[in-house]
């Protein structure tokens, strides 16, 4: 495992962990902490950075927005929402040095798959709420949908309450890392959203299960 720092020398400096198996295979990037108040993502990321894989390369960015994580907020006052800082056109650029370096890492390491870990404040199946908690939101491609469907079905097999089940949704929001990666770089990408109404241990477990299913489907774990 090699640790690289992104946005070095700035207040937004954060660590990217590069885990190489030594065998050829897919390159997967898993990101947490884009929003600093979505605890399960960066807590799962801290576990994932110590993973061992059987083939390919795993990139883990546990705390994409370190300052927001440290303050426990979605994003720091005066700072742009990192989940809206990525390109919104094929020839566009990311808005900040941090988002530019994260986006460049996708290109530099030829990332094949991206999982971006988030949390919503409510369950996506509750029509009374606009939250997308408890969902997997993917950028459409046949192989992405196949894996995404397996992840959602596996999650839902252990959930008895209908409104707490995961939803399979399409099109991550514009300006998000997952949308830019899928639309402009051809990365098979998705956002995995847990719901903050569940216990933290449950949410972390969901994130890790989804990551394990992704890596397992690619023969990396």
Phi, psi and omega in degrees: 000135178240139178252127177242146178257133175260149181055041180304139177084003177244169178291345182263008182306135181211158188261134173251128181257128183246111183251112182253134180277337186089358178239148180296152180163186184294160173249119182244135175243129178239128188239136172231166172072020172299321171249124189288346179261010178255083197296319187299326182296309182284333175292320175294321179300323179294332176281318183296332182293346178258009181292154167246143182235157185267341175200163178075199183227138177242124175254129179235124174245089189294319186233078184303317180249080188301317182298319178292322177299314181297329180265352180067035181236161179301310171206155186289142178306131182089352180256148177283153174297116184300332181282007174232015187258001185263162188306143177245013173209160185300323181259008180282169179238159176289159192276333187230166179299318181298310181294326177296319183287326175295315181295321178296325179299324176301319180285314185302318184263008178051054184296132178266321183229141177231129171241121181248118189268123182225177175218139173257163182274349180210172183280135184295336182279352177277114184292343180283353183234150176262005182289152178251024175301147181062059177209161170240121184246112187244155172271126193300129163198155186297318182289325178294316180298321181299312179292317181300318179296320178297318179298310182297316180297320178296315179299313186289339180296338180254010182243121185269331182277123190300318184286347179269356180289155179283144174255148175257114185239161179244155173070088170304152184299148178297140182092350178278158178299316183295319180294312181297318180297316182288317187280324189249340181247354180073018178283140174282106193230150174204154172259133177249116185250121168266182182239128185291355175283342174278164178294154181300319181296322177296316182295317177298317180298319177299315180299316181292321177298316179296317178297317180296322178293319177299309181296321179295321180295337180262006179070027183260349184219000000 
